[in-house]
Amino acid sequence: MTTVTLTHGGERDHPGFEAAEHEGPAPKRIVTAYGFWIFLLSDMVMFSCFFATFAVLSKQTAGGPSGAELFDLKDVAVETVCLLLSSFTCGMASIAADVRNRFWFQIAMAVTCLLGLAFLFIEVREFASLVAHDAGPTRSAFLSAFFTLVGCHGLHVSAGILWLLTMMAQVVAKGFRADIQRRIVCFALFWHALDIIWVAVFSVVYLLGSAA
């Protein structure tokens, strides 16, 4: 049985006491980020299903155009650059939030928003062009899978931009309160996850589809 002695000041003379004294629940910021990671993993599972569906249906063109005939890799490359740069500026915004610099936070978030809007503009223009050339989602199973996968990612980017604008407004109105800091962390995780998914879309859908 372990004994604990008291010093003259009433402190416990036990080697493990100092470590135990600091034990307790994790900070809210860590718990919130951990919970949001679980949400992101569930989102990854959904996208994995879309990727698997696209892989199965990628050859099912029903006599219509294939990816090699439809995809313009130059536009897709510009999309990719926009989204990857937005990930960098989002990271800069997170750093500015950590040091509580409102000016650079707003600048970095505004640039992130503009890059995200540029990405969406190119994607919407691509979808409109495909539909105009009779290559809409009802043309073949391949195109149905393509519009579902890429369109779902685009919807996530749209939701991310709305979230971004909300965070900018909250920082203007309330500053870097603890709860707002936690939301900024979650937003950054969400935006970086979208970049990771897009790299997979670019590689699997566009590069392999064009090569085929």
CNS distance restraints for C-alpha pairs under 8 A (distance, minus, plus):
assign (resid   4 and name CA) (resid  12 and name CA) 6.37 0.50 0.50
assign (resid   4 and name CA) (resid  13 and name CA) 6.12 0.50 0.50
assign (resid   4 and name CA) (resid  14 and name CA) 5.84 0.50 0.50
assign (resid   5 and name CA) (resid  12 and name CA) 5.77 0.50 0.50
assign (resid   5 and name CA) (resid  13 and name CA) 5.25 0.50 0.50
assign (resid   5 and name CA) (resid  14 and name CA) 7.20 0.50 0.50
assign (resid   6 and name CA) (resid  10 and name CA) 5.34 0.50 0.50
assign (resid   6 and name CA) (resid  11 and name CA) 5.40 0.50 0.50
assign (resid   6 and name CA) (resid  12 and name CA) 4.71 0.50 0.50
assign (resid   6 and name CA) (resid  13 and name CA) 5.75 0.50 0.50
assign (resid   7 and name CA) (resid  11 and name CA) 5.32 0.50 0.50
assign (resid   7 and name CA) (resid  12 and name CA) 6.42 0.50 0.50
assign (resid   7 and name CA) (resid  13 and name CA) 6.48 0.50 0.50
assign (resid  12 and name CA) (resid  17 and name CA) 7.06 0.50 0.50
assign (resid  13 and name CA) (resid  17 and name CA) 7.60 0.50 0.50
assign (resid  14 and name CA) (resid  18 and name CA) 7.90 0.50 0.50
assign (resid  16 and name CA) (resid  20 and name CA) 6.19 0.50 0.50
assign (resid  17 and name CA) (resid  21 and name CA) 5.98 0.50 0.50
assign (resid  18 and name CA) (resid  22 and name CA) 6.90 0.50 0.50
assign (resid  19 and name CA) (resid  23 and name CA) 6.80 0.50 0.50
assign (resid  26 and name CA) (resid  30 and name CA) 6.53 0.50 0.50
assign (resid  26 and name CA) (resid  31 and name CA) 6.52 0.50 0.50
assign (resid  27 and name CA) (resid  31 and name CA) 6.45 0.50 0.50
assign (resid  28 and name CA) (resid  32 and name CA) 5.88 0.50 0.50
assign (resid  29 and name CA) (resid  33 and name CA) 6.17 0.50 0.50
assign (resid  29 and name CA) (resid 182 and name CA) 5.50 0.50 0.50
assign (resid  30 and name CA) (resid  34 and name CA) 6.08 0.50 0.50
assign (resid  31 and name CA) (resid  35 and name CA) 6.19 0.50 0.50
assign (resid  32 and name CA) (resid  36 and name CA) 6.15 0.50 0.50
assign (resid  32 and name CA) (resid 182 and name CA) 6.93 0.50 0.50
assign (resid  32 and name CA) (resid 186 and name CA) 7.75 0.50 0.50
assign (resid  33 and name CA) (resid  37 and name CA) 6.15 0.50 0.50
assign (resid  33 and name CA) (resid 182 and name CA) 7.57 0.50 0.50
assign (resid  33 and name CA) (resid 185 and name CA) 6.96 0.50 0.50
assign (resid  33 and name CA) (resid 186 and name CA) 6.13 0.50 0.50
assign (resid  34 and name CA) (resid  38 and name CA) 6.64 0.50 0.50
assign (resid  35 and name CA) (resid  39 and name CA) 6.69 0.50 0.50
assign (resid  36 and name CA) (resid  40 and name CA) 6.25 0.50 0.50
assign (resid  36 and name CA) (resid 186 and name CA) 6.46 0.50 0.50
assign (resid  37 and name CA) (resid  41 and name CA) 6.15 0.50 0.50
assign (resid  37 and name CA) (resid 189 and name CA) 7.78 0.50 0.50
assign (resid  38 and name CA) (resid  42 and name CA) 6.43 0.50 0.50
assign (resid  39 and name CA) (resid  43 and name CA) 6.39 0.50 0.50
assign (resid  40 and name CA) (resid  44 and name CA) 6.17 0.50 0.50
assign (resid  40 and name CA) (resid 190 and name CA) 7.16 0.50 0.50
assign (resid  40 and name CA) (resid 193 and name CA) 7.55 0.50 0.50
assign (resid  41 and name CA) (resid  45 and name CA) 6.31 0.50 0.50
assign (resid  42 and name CA) (resid  46 and name CA) 6.54 0.50 0.50
assign (resid  43 and name CA) (resid  47 and name CA) 6.40 0.50 0.50
assign (resid  44 and name CA) (resid  48 and name CA) 6.01 0.50 0.50
assign (resid  45 and name CA) (resid  49 and name CA) 6.43 0.50 0.50
assign (resid  46 and name CA) (resid  50 and name CA) 6.59 0.50 0.50
assign (resid  47 and name CA) (resid  51 and name CA) 6.14 0.50 0.50
assign (resid  47 and name CA) (resid 149 and name CA) 7.32 0.50 0.50
assign (resid  48 and name CA) (resid  52 and name CA) 6.13 0.50 0.50
assign (resid  49 and name CA) (resid  53 and name CA) 6.14 0.50 0.50
assign (resid  50 and name CA) (resid  54 and name CA) 6.12 0.50 0.50
assign (resid  50 and name CA) (resid 145 and name CA) 7.32 0.50 0.50
assign (resid  50 and name CA) (resid 148 and name CA) 7.44 0.50 0.50
assign (resid  50 and name CA) (resid 149 and name CA) 5.64 0.50 0.50
assign (resid  51 and name CA) (resid  55 and name CA) 6.14 0.50 0.50
assign (resid  51 and name CA) (resid 149 and name CA) 7.03 0.50 0.50
assign (resid  52 and name CA) (resid  56 and name CA) 6.35 0.50 0.50
assign (resid  53 and name CA) (resid  57 and name CA) 6.21 0.50 0.50
assign (resid  53 and name CA) (resid 145 and name CA) 6.60 0.50 0.50
assign (resid  54 and name CA) (resid  58 and name CA) 5.51 0.50 0.50
assign (resid  54 and name CA) (resid 142 and name CA) 6.92 0.50 0.50
assign (resid  54 and name CA) (resid 145 and name CA) 5.08 0.50 0.50
assign (resid  54 and name CA) (resid 146 and name CA) 6.57 0.50 0.50
assign (resid  54 and name CA) (resid 149 and name CA) 7.62 0.50 0.50
assign (resid  57 and name CA) (resid 141 and name CA) 5.98 0.50 0.50
assign (resid  57 and name CA) (resid 142 and name CA) 5.12 0.50 0.50
assign (resid  57 and name CA) (resid 145 and name CA) 6.89 0.50 0.50
assign (resid  58 and name CA) (resid 141 and name CA) 7.73 0.50 0.50
assign (resid  58 and name CA) (resid 142 and name CA) 4.87 0.50 0.50
assign (resid  58 and name CA) (resid 145 and name CA) 7.72 0.50 0.50
assign (resid  58 and name CA) (resid 209 and name CA) 7.89 0.50 0.50
assign (resid  59 and name CA) (resid  66 and name CA) 7.73 0.50 0.50
assign (resid  59 and name CA) (resid 142 and name CA) 6.51 0.50 0.50
assign (resid  60 and name CA) (resid 140 and name CA) 6.76 0.50 0.50
assign (resid  60 and name CA) (resid 141 and name CA) 5.64 0.50 0.50
assign (resid  60 and name CA) (resid 142 and name CA) 5.30 0.50 0.50
assign (resid  61 and name CA) (resid  65 and name CA) 6.49 0.50 0.50
assign (resid  61 and name CA) (resid  66 and name CA) 6.29 0.50 0.50
assign (resid  61 and name CA) (resid 139 and name CA) 7.98 0.50 0.50
assign (resid  61 and name CA) (resid 140 and name CA) 5.19 0.50 0.50
assign (resid  61 and name CA) (resid 141 and name CA) 6.34 0.50 0.50
assign (resid  61 and name CA) (resid 142 and name CA) 5.44 0.50 0.50
assign (resid  61 and name CA) (resid 143 and name CA) 7.45 0.50 0.50
assign (resid  62 and name CA) (resid 139 and name CA) 7.81 0.50 0.50
assign (resid  62 and name CA) (resid 140 and name CA) 5.58 0.50 0.50
assign (resid  62 and name CA) (resid 141 and name CA) 7.49 0.50 0.50
assign (resid  64 and name CA) (resid 135 and name CA) 7.84 0.50 0.50
assign (resid  64 and name CA) (resid 139 and name CA) 7.20 0.50 0.50
assign (resid  64 and name CA) (resid 140 and name CA) 6.98 0.50 0.50
assign (resid  65 and name CA) (resid  69 and name CA) 5.98 0.50 0.50
assign (resid  65 and name CA) (resid  70 and name CA) 6.77 0.50 0.50
assign (resid  65 and name CA) (resid 135 and name CA) 7.39 0.50 0.50
assign (resid  66 and name CA) (resid  70 and name CA) 6.41 0.50 0.50
assign (resid  66 and name CA) (resid 142 and name CA) 7.92 0.50 0.50
assign (resid  66 and name CA) (resid 209 and name CA) 7.80 0.50 0.50
assign (resid  67 and name CA) (resid  71 and name CA) 5.61 0.50 0.50
assign (resid  67 and name CA) (resid 206 and name CA) 7.34 0.50 0.50
assign (resid  67 and name CA) (resid 209 and name CA) 5.02 0.50 0.50
assign (resid  67 and name CA) (resid 210 and name CA) 5.48 0.50 0.50
assign (resid  67 and name CA) (resid 212 and name CA) 7.58 0.50 0.50
assign (resid  68 and name CA) (resid 209 and name CA) 5.93 0.50 0.50
assign (resid  68 and name CA) (resid 210 and name CA) 3.92 0.50 0.50
assign (resid  68 and name CA) (resid 211 and name CA) 6.49 0.50 0.50
assign (resid  68 and name CA) (resid 212 and name CA) 6.34 0.50 0.50
assign (resid  69 and name CA) (resid 210 and name CA) 7.52 0.50 0.50
assign (resid  70 and name CA) (resid 130 and name CA) 7.53 0.50 0.50
assign (resid  71 and name CA) (resid 206 and name CA) 6.78 0.50 0.50
assign (resid  71 and name CA) (resid 210 and name CA) 6.63 0.50 0.50
assign (resid  72 and name CA) (resid  76 and name CA) 6.54 0.50 0.50
assign (resid  73 and name CA) (resid  77 and name CA) 5.88 0.50 0.50
assign (resid  73 and name CA) (resid 206 and name CA) 7.18 0.50 0.50
assign (resid  73 and name CA) (resid 207 and name CA) 7.83 0.50 0.50
assign (resid  74 and name CA) (resid  78 and name CA) 6.40 0.50 0.50
assign (resid  75 and name CA) (resid  79 and name CA) 6.26 0.50 0.50
assign (resid  75 and name CA) (resid 122 and name CA) 7.04 0.50 0.50
assign (resid  76 and name CA) (resid  80 and name CA) 6.16 0.50 0.50
assign (resid  76 and name CA) (resid 202 and name CA) 7.53 0.50 0.50
assign (resid  76 and name CA) (resid 206 and name CA) 7.81 0.50 0.50
assign (resid  77 and name CA) (resid  81 and name CA) 6.23 0.50 0.50
assign (resid  78 and name CA) (resid  82 and name CA) 6.20 0.50 0.50
assign (resid  78 and name CA) (resid 119 and name CA) 7.98 0.50 0.50
assign (resid  79 and name CA) (resid  83 and name CA) 6.30 0.50 0.50
assign (resid  79 and name CA) (resid 118 and name CA) 7.57 0.50 0.50
assign (resid  79 and name CA) (resid 119 and name CA) 5.03 0.50 0.50
assign (resid  79 and name CA) (resid 122 and name CA) 6.74 0.50 0.50
assign (resid  79 and name CA) (resid 123 and name CA) 7.68 0.50 0.50
assign (resid  80 and name CA) (resid  84 and name CA) 6.09 0.50 0.50
assign (resid  80 and name CA) (resid 119 and name CA) 7.82 0.50 0.50
assign (resid  80 and name CA) (resid 198 and name CA) 7.55 0.50 0.50
assign (resid  80 and name CA) (resid 199 and name CA) 7.61 0.50 0.50
assign (resid  80 and name CA) (resid 202 and name CA) 7.62 0.50 0.50
assign (resid  81 and name CA) (resid  85 and name CA) 5.99 0.50 0.50
assign (resid  82 and name CA) (resid  86 and name CA) 6.12 0.50 0.50
assign (resid  82 and name CA) (resid 115 and name CA) 5.29 0.50 0.50
assign (resid  82 and name CA) (resid 116 and name CA) 6.97 0.50 0.50
assign (resid  82 and name CA) (resid 118 and name CA) 7.02 0.50 0.50
assign (resid  82 and name CA) (resid 119 and name CA) 6.07 0.50 0.50
assign (resid  83 and name CA) (resid  87 and name CA) 6.37 0.50 0.50
assign (resid  83 and name CA) (resid 115 and name CA) 6.53 0.50 0.50
assign (resid  83 and name CA) (resid 116 and name CA) 6.38 0.50 0.50
assign (resid  83 and name CA) (resid 119 and name CA) 6.60 0.50 0.50
assign (resid  83 and name CA) (resid 195 and name CA) 6.40 0.50 0.50
assign (resid  84 and name CA) (resid  88 and name CA) 6.67 0.50 0.50
assign (resid  84 and name CA) (resid 195 and name CA) 6.44 0.50 0.50
assign (resid  85 and name CA) (resid  89 and name CA) 6.39 0.50 0.50
assign (resid  85 and name CA) (resid 112 and name CA) 7.87 0.50 0.50
assign (resid  85 and name CA) (resid 115 and name CA) 7.41 0.50 0.50
assign (resid  86 and name CA) (resid  90 and name CA) 5.95 0.50 0.50
assign (resid  86 and name CA) (resid 111 and name CA) 7.27 0.50 0.50
assign (resid  86 and name CA) (resid 112 and name CA) 4.65 0.50 0.50
assign (resid  86 and name CA) (resid 113 and name CA) 7.71 0.50 0.50
assign (resid  86 and name CA) (resid 115 and name CA) 5.71 0.50 0.50
assign (resid  86 and name CA) (resid 116 and name CA) 6.75 0.50 0.50
assign (resid  87 and name CA) (resid  91 and name CA) 6.28 0.50 0.50
assign (resid  87 and name CA) (resid 112 and name CA) 7.42 0.50 0.50
assign (resid  87 and name CA) (resid 191 and name CA) 6.87 0.50 0.50
assign (resid  87 and name CA) (resid 192 and name CA) 5.92 0.50 0.50
assign (resid  87 and name CA) (resid 195 and name CA) 6.94 0.50 0.50
assign (resid  88 and name CA) (resid  92 and name CA) 6.41 0.50 0.50
assign (resid  89 and name CA) (resid  93 and name CA) 6.23 0.50 0.50
assign (resid  89 and name CA) (resid 108 and name CA) 5.33 0.50 0.50
assign (resid  89 and name CA) (resid 109 and name CA) 7.00 0.50 0.50
assign (resid  89 and name CA) (resid 111 and name CA) 6.81 0.50 0.50
assign (resid  89 and name CA) (resid 112 and name CA) 5.70 0.50 0.50
assign (resid  90 and name CA) (resid  94 and name CA) 6.35 0.50 0.50
assign (resid  90 and name CA) (resid 108 and name CA) 6.48 0.50 0.50
assign (resid  90 and name CA) (resid 109 and name CA) 6.34 0.50 0.50
assign (resid  90 and name CA) (resid 112 and name CA) 6.03 0.50 0.50
assign (resid  90 and name CA) (resid 188 and name CA) 6.48 0.50 0.50
assign (resid  90 and name CA) (resid 191 and name CA) 7.71 0.50 0.50
assign (resid  91 and name CA) (resid  95 and name CA) 6.37 0.50 0.50
assign (resid  91 and name CA) (resid 188 and name CA) 7.16 0.50 0.50
assign (resid  92 and name CA) (resid  96 and name CA) 6.21 0.50 0.50
assign (resid  92 and name CA) (resid 105 and name CA) 7.50 0.50 0.50
assign (resid  92 and name CA) (resid 108 and name CA) 6.20 0.50 0.50
assign (resid  93 and name CA) (resid  97 and name CA) 6.11 0.50 0.50
assign (resid  93 and name CA) (resid 104 and name CA) 6.96 0.50 0.50
assign (resid  93 and name CA) (resid 105 and name CA) 4.64 0.50 0.50
assign (resid  93 and name CA) (resid 106 and name CA) 7.42 0.50 0.50
assign (resid  93 and name CA) (resid 107 and name CA) 7.90 0.50 0.50
assign (resid  93 and name CA) (resid 108 and name CA) 5.06 0.50 0.50
assign (resid  93 and name CA) (resid 109 and name CA) 5.95 0.50 0.50
assign (resid  94 and name CA) (resid  98 and name CA) 6.25 0.50 0.50
assign (resid  94 and name CA) (resid 105 and name CA) 7.38 0.50 0.50
assign (resid  94 and name CA) (resid 184 and name CA) 7.04 0.50 0.50
assign (resid  94 and name CA) (resid 185 and name CA) 7.19 0.50 0.50
assign (resid  94 and name CA) (resid 188 and name CA) 7.13 0.50 0.50
assign (resid  95 and name CA) (resid  99 and name CA) 6.51 0.50 0.50
assign (resid  96 and name CA) (resid 100 and name CA) 5.90 0.50 0.50
assign (resid  96 and name CA) (resid 101 and name CA) 5.12 0.50 0.50
assign (resid  96 and name CA) (resid 102 and name CA) 7.15 0.50 0.50
assign (resid  96 and name CA) (resid 104 and name CA) 6.00 0.50 0.50
assign (resid  96 and name CA) (resid 105 and name CA) 5.06 0.50 0.50
assign (resid  97 and name CA) (resid 101 and name CA) 6.05 0.50 0.50
assign (resid  97 and name CA) (resid 102 and name CA) 7.17 0.50 0.50
assign (resid  97 and name CA) (resid 105 and name CA) 6.05 0.50 0.50
assign (resid  97 and name CA) (resid 176 and name CA) 7.07 0.50 0.50
assign (resid  97 and name CA) (resid 181 and name CA) 7.17 0.50 0.50
assign (resid  97 and name CA) (resid 184 and name CA) 7.90 0.50 0.50
assign (resid  98 and name CA) (resid 181 and name CA) 7.91 0.50 0.50
assign (resid 100 and name CA) (resid 176 and name CA) 6.40 0.50 0.50
assign (resid 101 and name CA) (resid 105 and name CA) 6.13 0.50 0.50
assign (resid 102 and name CA) (resid 106 and name CA) 6.10 0.50 0.50
assign (resid 102 and name CA) (resid 171 and name CA) 7.50 0.50 0.50
assign (resid 102 and name CA) (resid 172 and name CA) 7.92 0.50 0.50
assign (resid 102 and name CA) (resid 175 and name CA) 7.79 0.50 0.50
assign (resid 103 and name CA) (resid 107 and name CA) 6.30 0.50 0.50
assign (resid 104 and name CA) (resid 108 and name CA) 5.94 0.50 0.50
assign (resid 105 and name CA) (resid 109 and name CA) 6.08 0.50 0.50
assign (resid 106 and name CA) (resid 110 and name CA) 5.95 0.50 0.50
assign (resid 106 and name CA) (resid 168 and name CA) 6.41 0.50 0.50
assign (resid 107 and name CA) (resid 111 and name CA) 6.27 0.50 0.50
assign (resid 108 and name CA) (resid 112 and name CA) 6.17 0.50 0.50
assign (resid 109 and name CA) (resid 113 and name CA) 6.12 0.50 0.50
assign (resid 109 and name CA) (resid 164 and name CA) 7.06 0.50 0.50
assign (resid 109 and name CA) (resid 168 and name CA) 7.26 0.50 0.50
assign (resid 110 and name CA) (resid 114 and name CA) 6.27 0.50 0.50
assign (resid 111 and name CA) (resid 115 and name CA) 6.19 0.50 0.50
assign (resid 112 and name CA) (resid 116 and name CA) 6.13 0.50 0.50
assign (resid 113 and name CA) (resid 117 and name CA) 6.13 0.50 0.50
assign (resid 113 and name CA) (resid 161 and name CA) 6.06 0.50 0.50
assign (resid 113 and name CA) (resid 164 and name CA) 7.16 0.50 0.50
assign (resid 113 and name CA) (resid 165 and name CA) 7.84 0.50 0.50
assign (resid 114 and name CA) (resid 118 and name CA) 6.16 0.50 0.50
assign (resid 115 and name CA) (resid 119 and name CA) 6.24 0.50 0.50
assign (resid 116 and name CA) (resid 120 and name CA) 6.32 0.50 0.50
assign (resid 116 and name CA) (resid 157 and name CA) 7.02 0.50 0.50
assign (resid 116 and name CA) (resid 161 and name CA) 6.95 0.50 0.50
assign (resid 117 and name CA) (resid 121 and name CA) 6.05 0.50 0.50
assign (resid 117 and name CA) (resid 161 and name CA) 7.86 0.50 0.50
assign (resid 118 and name CA) (resid 122 and name CA) 6.36 0.50 0.50
assign (resid 119 and name CA) (resid 123 and name CA) 6.30 0.50 0.50
assign (resid 120 and name CA) (resid 124 and name CA) 6.00 0.50 0.50
assign (resid 120 and name CA) (resid 154 and name CA) 6.70 0.50 0.50
assign (resid 120 and name CA) (resid 157 and name CA) 7.67 0.50 0.50
assign (resid 120 and name CA) (resid 158 and name CA) 7.63 0.50 0.50
assign (resid 121 and name CA) (resid 125 and name CA) 6.12 0.50 0.50
assign (resid 122 and name CA) (resid 126 and name CA) 6.18 0.50 0.50
assign (resid 123 and name CA) (resid 127 and name CA) 6.28 0.50 0.50
assign (resid 123 and name CA) (resid 154 and name CA) 7.65 0.50 0.50
assign (resid 124 and name CA) (resid 128 and name CA) 6.11 0.50 0.50
assign (resid 125 and name CA) (resid 129 and name CA) 6.11 0.50 0.50
assign (resid 126 and name CA) (resid 130 and name CA) 6.24 0.50 0.50
assign (resid 127 and name CA) (resid 131 and name CA) 6.24 0.50 0.50
assign (resid 127 and name CA) (resid 136 and name CA) 7.88 0.50 0.50
assign (resid 128 and name CA) (resid 132 and name CA) 6.09 0.50 0.50
assign (resid 129 and name CA) (resid 133 and name CA) 6.32 0.50 0.50
assign (resid 130 and name CA) (resid 134 and name CA) 6.50 0.50 0.50
assign (resid 130 and name CA) (resid 135 and name CA) 4.89 0.50 0.50
assign (resid 130 and name CA) (resid 136 and name CA) 5.97 0.50 0.50
assign (resid 131 and name CA) (resid 135 and name CA) 5.06 0.50 0.50
assign (resid 131 and name CA) (resid 136 and name CA) 4.38 0.50 0.50
assign (resid 131 and name CA) (resid 137 and name CA) 7.92 0.50 0.50
assign (resid 132 and name CA) (resid 136 and name CA) 7.88 0.50 0.50
assign (resid 134 and name CA) (resid 139 and name CA) 7.14 0.50 0.50
assign (resid 135 and name CA) (resid 139 and name CA) 5.71 0.50 0.50
assign (resid 135 and name CA) (resid 143 and name CA) 7.14 0.50 0.50
assign (resid 136 and name CA) (resid 143 and name CA) 6.65 0.50 0.50
assign (resid 136 and name CA) (resid 144 and name CA) 7.72 0.50 0.50
assign (resid 137 and name CA) (resid 141 and name CA) 7.75 0.50 0.50
assign (resid 137 and name CA) (resid 143 and name CA) 4.94 0.50 0.50
assign (resid 137 and name CA) (resid 144 and name CA) 4.27 0.50 0.50
assign (resid 137 and name CA) (resid 145 and name CA) 7.75 0.50 0.50
assign (resid 137 and name CA) (resid 146 and name CA) 7.69 0.50 0.50
assign (resid 137 and name CA) (resid 147 and name CA) 5.98 0.50 0.50
assign (resid 138 and name CA) (resid 143 and name CA) 7.14 0.50 0.50
assign (resid 138 and name CA) (resid 144 and name CA) 6.18 0.50 0.50
assign (resid 139 and name CA) (resid 143 and name CA) 6.54 0.50 0.50
assign (resid 139 and name CA) (resid 144 and name CA) 7.54 0.50 0.50
assign (resid 140 and name CA) (resid 144 and name CA) 6.25 0.50 0.50
assign (resid 141 and name CA) (resid 145 and name CA) 6.20 0.50 0.50
assign (resid 142 and name CA) (resid 146 and name CA) 6.17 0.50 0.50
assign (resid 143 and name CA) (resid 147 and name CA) 6.01 0.50 0.50
assign (resid 144 and name CA) (resid 148 and name CA) 6.14 0.50 0.50
assign (resid 145 and name CA) (resid 149 and name CA) 6.14 0.50 0.50
assign (resid 146 and name CA) (resid 150 and name CA) 6.01 0.50 0.50
assign (resid 146 and name CA) (resid 151 and name CA) 7.87 0.50 0.50
assign (resid 146 and name CA) (resid 205 and name CA) 7.69 0.50 0.50
assign (resid 147 and name CA) (resid 151 and name CA) 5.25 0.50 0.50
assign (resid 147 and name CA) (resid 152 and name CA) 7.90 0.50 0.50
assign (resid 148 and name CA) (resid 152 and name CA) 5.82 0.50 0.50
assign (resid 149 and name CA) (resid 153 and name CA) 6.51 0.50 0.50
assign (resid 150 and name CA) (resid 154 and name CA) 6.27 0.50 0.50
assign (resid 150 and name CA) (resid 201 and name CA) 7.32 0.50 0.50
assign (resid 151 and name CA) (resid 155 and name CA) 6.20 0.50 0.50
assign (resid 152 and name CA) (resid 156 and name CA) 6.38 0.50 0.50
assign (resid 153 and name CA) (resid 157 and name CA) 6.37 0.50 0.50
assign (resid 153 and name CA) (resid 194 and name CA) 7.34 0.50 0.50
assign (resid 153 and name CA) (resid 197 and name CA) 7.84 0.50 0.50
assign (resid 153 and name CA) (resid 198 and name CA) 7.53 0.50 0.50
assign (resid 154 and name CA) (resid 158 and name CA) 6.24 0.50 0.50
assign (resid 155 and name CA) (resid 159 and name CA) 6.22 0.50 0.50
assign (resid 156 and name CA) (resid 160 and name CA) 6.09 0.50 0.50
assign (resid 156 and name CA) (resid 194 and name CA) 7.51 0.50 0.50
assign (resid 157 and name CA) (resid 161 and name CA) 6.25 0.50 0.50
assign (resid 157 and name CA) (resid 191 and name CA) 7.82 0.50 0.50
assign (resid 157 and name CA) (resid 194 and name CA) 7.18 0.50 0.50
assign (resid 158 and name CA) (resid 162 and name CA) 6.48 0.50 0.50
assign (resid 159 and name CA) (resid 163 and name CA) 6.21 0.50 0.50
assign (resid 160 and name CA) (resid 164 and name CA) 6.02 0.50 0.50
assign (resid 160 and name CA) (resid 187 and name CA) 7.54 0.50 0.50
assign (resid 160 and name CA) (resid 190 and name CA) 7.55 0.50 0.50
assign (resid 160 and name CA) (resid 191 and name CA) 6.73 0.50 0.50
assign (resid 161 and name CA) (resid 165 and name CA) 6.25 0.50 0.50
assign (resid 162 and name CA) (resid 166 and name CA) 6.28 0.50 0.50
assign (resid 163 and name CA) (resid 167 and name CA) 6.26 0.50 0.50
assign (resid 163 and name CA) (resid 187 and name CA) 7.37 0.50 0.50
assign (resid 164 and name CA) (resid 168 and name CA) 6.34 0.50 0.50
assign (resid 164 and name CA) (resid 187 and name CA) 7.38 0.50 0.50
assign (resid 165 and name CA) (resid 169 and name CA) 6.29 0.50 0.50
assign (resid 166 and name CA) (resid 170 and name CA) 6.18 0.50 0.50
assign (resid 167 and name CA) (resid 171 and name CA) 6.18 0.50 0.50
assign (resid 167 and name CA) (resid 180 and name CA) 7.65 0.50 0.50
assign (resid 167 and name CA) (resid 183 and name CA) 7.76 0.50 0.50
assign (resid 167 and name CA) (resid 184 and name CA) 7.04 0.50 0.50
assign (resid 168 and name CA) (resid 172 and name CA) 6.36 0.50 0.50
assign (resid 169 and name CA) (resid 173 and name CA) 6.20 0.50 0.50
assign (resid 170 and name CA) (resid 174 and name CA) 5.66 0.50 0.50
assign (resid 170 and name CA) (resid 175 and name CA) 6.98 0.50 0.50
assign (resid 170 and name CA) (resid 180 and name CA) 7.45 0.50 0.50
assign (resid 171 and name CA) (resid 175 and name CA) 4.34 0.50 0.50
assign (resid 171 and name CA) (resid 176 and name CA) 5.98 0.50 0.50
assign (resid 171 and name CA) (resid 180 and name CA) 7.42 0.50 0.50
assign (resid 175 and name CA) (resid 180 and name CA) 7.93 0.50 0.50
assign (resid 176 and name CA) (resid 180 and name CA) 5.95 0.50 0.50
assign (resid 176 and name CA) (resid 181 and name CA) 5.96 0.50 0.50
assign (resid 177 and name CA) (resid 181 and name CA) 6.15 0.50 0.50
assign (resid 178 and name CA) (resid 182 and name CA) 6.40 0.50 0.50
assign (resid 179 and name CA) (resid 183 and name CA) 6.47 0.50 0.50
assign (resid 180 and name CA) (resid 184 and name CA) 6.22 0.50 0.50
assign (resid 181 and name CA) (resid 185 and name CA) 6.39 0.50 0.50
assign (resid 182 and name CA) (resid 186 and name CA) 6.40 0.50 0.50
assign (resid 183 and name CA) (resid 187 and name CA) 6.09 0.50 0.50
assign (resid 184 and name CA) (resid 188 and name CA) 6.16 0.50 0.50
assign (resid 185 and name CA) (resid 189 and name CA) 6.34 0.50 0.50
assign (resid 186 and name CA) (resid 190 and name CA) 6.20 0.50 0.50
assign (resid 187 and name CA) (resid 191 and name CA) 6.14 0.50 0.50
assign (resid 188 and name CA) (resid 192 and name CA) 6.13 0.50 0.50
assign (resid 189 and name CA) (resid 193 and name CA) 6.12 0.50 0.50
assign (resid 190 and name CA) (resid 194 and name CA) 6.42 0.50 0.50
assign (resid 191 and name CA) (resid 195 and name CA) 6.59 0.50 0.50
assign (resid 192 and name CA) (resid 196 and name CA) 6.44 0.50 0.50
assign (resid 193 and name CA) (resid 197 and name CA) 6.28 0.50 0.50
assign (resid 194 and name CA) (resid 198 and name CA) 6.11 0.50 0.50
assign (resid 195 and name CA) (resid 199 and name CA) 6.30 0.50 0.50
assign (resid 196 and name CA) (resid 200 and name CA) 6.64 0.50 0.50
assign (resid 197 and name CA) (resid 201 and name CA) 6.27 0.50 0.50
assign (resid 198 and name CA) (resid 202 and name CA) 5.93 0.50 0.50
assign (resid 199 and name CA) (resid 203 and name CA) 6.14 0.50 0.50
assign (resid 200 and name CA) (resid 204 and name CA) 5.87 0.50 0.50
assign (resid 200 and name CA) (resid 205 and name CA) 7.89 0.50 0.50
assign (resid 201 and name CA) (resid 205 and name CA) 5.27 0.50 0.50
assign (resid 201 and name CA) (resid 206 and name CA) 6.97 0.50 0.50
assign (resid 202 and name CA) (resid 206 and name CA) 5.12 0.50 0.50
assign (resid 202 and name CA) (resid 207 and name CA) 6.27 0.50 0.50
assign (resid 203 and name CA) (resid 207 and name CA) 5.05 0.50 0.50
assign (resid 203 and name CA) (resid 208 and name CA) 6.40 0.50 0.50
assign (resid 204 and name CA) (resid 208 and name CA) 5.36 0.50 0.50
assign (resid 204 and name CA) (resid 209 and name CA) 7.02 0.50 0.50
assign (resid 205 and name CA) (resid 209 and name CA) 5.32 0.50 0.50
assign (resid 206 and name CA) (resid 210 and name CA) 5.77 0.50 0.50
assign (resid 207 and name CA) (resid 211 and name CA) 6.18 0.50 0.50
assign (resid 208 and name CA) (resid 212 and name CA) 6.10 0.50 0.50
